[in-house]
C-alpha cells in the first residue's frame, strides 16, 4: 500500500527522483528554494521511500514503479486542486512528455509557443538591472 500525501518532498530526494524518472535535472540549491514555494504538491511513498511526486509544475515517478498508476494518482490530486480554482483561472502546462496530460483534457495550442527565461544576464541588461 502506498501513502499519498499533499506535501513537498525533501530537496535531495526530489532532485534524485527527477533524474531517476527521466526528467531534466534540478540544482539542489534551486530545489531547496523553490519546493517550499510550491502552490500545491503531492508525494507518493512506499514504506517512507519517495516513489512518485508532483507539483503544479512537475510530475515524476521512480522508474521501478512506472506503469503502476502512480502518475495517475499524482495527477488526479493535482487536477482536483486545479478544478477548485475559479473558472476564469488560466491553467497552462509545459511537459517533457505529453501522453499523460491529454487524458485530463490538456491539449497543445496550435497558435502559441511556450518559453522560459534561459539567459537572465540578457534580461538584466535589457531592463537595466545589473
C-alpha positions as CSV (number, residue, x, y, z in Angstrom):
1,X,0.0,0.0,0.0
2,X,1.3,3.4,-0.9
3,X,0.7,6.7,1.0
4,X,-0.5,9.7,-0.9
5,X,0.2,13.0,1.0
6,X,-0.2,16.6,0.0
7,X,3.3,17.8,0.8
8,X,6.5,18.7,-0.9
9,X,9.4,16.1,-0.8
10,X,12.8,16.9,0.7
11,X,15.0,18.7,-1.8
12,X,17.6,15.9,-2.2
13,X,15.1,13.1,-2.8
14,X,13.2,15.4,-5.2
15,X,16.4,16.0,-7.3
16,X,17.2,12.3,-7.3
17,X,13.7,11.3,-8.4
18,X,13.7,13.8,-11.2
19,X,16.8,12.3,-12.7
20,X,15.8,8.7,-12.0
21,X,12.5,9.2,-13.7
22,X,14.0,10.8,-16.8
23,X,13.1,14.4,-16.2
24,X,15.6,17.2,-16.6
25,X,18.0,17.6,-13.6
26,X,17.3,20.3,-11.0
27,X,20.1,22.0,-9.0
28,X,19.8,21.2,-5.3
29,X,20.0,24.9,-4.2
30,X,17.2,25.7,-6.6
31,X,15.1,22.8,-5.3
32,X,15.7,24.0,-1.7
33,X,14.5,27.4,-2.6
34,X,11.6,26.5,-4.9
35,X,10.0,23.5,-3.2
36,X,8.6,25.4,-0.2
37,X,7.1,27.9,-2.6
38,X,5.1,25.3,-4.4
39,X,1.4,26.2,-4.9
40,X,0.4,22.5,-4.5
41,X,2.3,19.3,-4.1
42,X,1.6,15.5,-3.8
43,X,4.1,12.9,-2.7
44,X,3.6,9.1,-3.1
45,X,5.6,7.0,-0.7
46,X,6.1,3.2,-0.2
47,X,7.5,2.5,3.2
48,X,8.7,6.0,3.6
49,X,10.5,6.0,0.2
50,X,9.6,8.6,-2.3
51,X,8.3,6.7,-5.4
52,X,6.3,9.5,-7.1
53,X,5.6,13.2,-6.7
54,X,4.0,16.0,-8.4
55,X,3.6,19.7,-8.1
56,X,1.6,22.0,-10.2
57,X,4.8,22.4,-12.1
58,X,6.1,18.8,-12.4
59,X,5.3,15.1,-12.0
60,X,7.9,12.3,-11.6
61,X,7.7,8.6,-10.8
62,X,10.6,6.3,-9.9
63,X,11.4,4.1,-12.9
64,X,11.0,0.9,-11.0
65,X,7.4,1.9,-10.1
66,X,6.4,3.3,-13.5
67,X,3.4,1.5,-15.0
68,X,1.7,1.0,-11.7
69,X,-0.6,4.0,-11.9
70,X,1.5,6.3,-9.6
71,X,1.5,9.1,-12.1
72,X,-2.3,8.9,-12.3
73,X,-2.6,9.1,-8.5
74,X,-0.4,12.2,-8.5
75,X,-2.1,13.9,-11.5
76,X,-5.6,13.1,-10.1
77,X,-4.7,15.1,-7.0
78,X,-3.2,18.0,-8.9
79,X,-6.2,18.2,-11.2
80,X,-8.6,18.1,-8.3
81,X,-6.7,21.1,-6.9
82,X,-6.8,22.9,-10.2
83,X,-10.5,22.3,-10.6
84,X,-11.1,24.1,-7.3
85,X,-9.6,27.3,-8.7
86,X,-12.0,29.9,-10.1
87,X,-13.4,29.1,-13.6
88,X,-11.6,32.1,-15.2
89,X,-8.2,30.9,-14.0
90,X,-5.8,30.2,-16.9
91,X,-4.2,26.8,-16.5
92,X,-1.2,26.2,-18.8
93,X,1.2,23.3,-18.9
94,X,4.7,22.6,-20.2
95,X,5.7,19.0,-20.3
96,X,8.7,16.8,-21.1
97,X,6.1,14.2,-22.2
98,X,2.6,14.6,-23.5
99,X,0.9,11.1,-23.4
100,X,-0.4,11.6,-19.8
101,X,-1.9,15.1,-19.8
102,X,-4.3,14.7,-22.8
103,X,-6.2,12.2,-20.7
104,X,-7.1,15.1,-18.4
105,X,-8.2,17.5,-21.0
106,X,-4.9,19.3,-21.7
107,X,-4.1,20.0,-25.4
108,X,-1.2,21.6,-27.2
109,X,-2.2,25.0,-28.5
110,X,-1.9,25.5,-32.3
111,X,-1.0,29.2,-32.1
112,X,1.2,29.6,-29.0
113,X,4.8,29.0,-28.3
114,X,6.0,28.1,-24.7
115,X,9.1,29.8,-23.5
116,X,11.3,30.0,-20.4
117,X,13.9,32.6,-19.3
118,X,17.1,30.9,-20.2
119,X,19.6,33.8,-20.1
120,X,19.0,36.0,-17.1
121,X,22.0,38.2,-18.0
122,X,20.3,39.2,-21.2
123,X,17.1,40.1,-19.4
124,X,19.0,42.0,-16.7
125,X,20.8,44.0,-19.4
126,X,17.6,44.7,-21.2
127,X,15.8,46.1,-18.2
128,X,18.8,47.8,-16.7
129,X,19.2,45.6,-13.7
130,X,22.9,44.8,-13.1
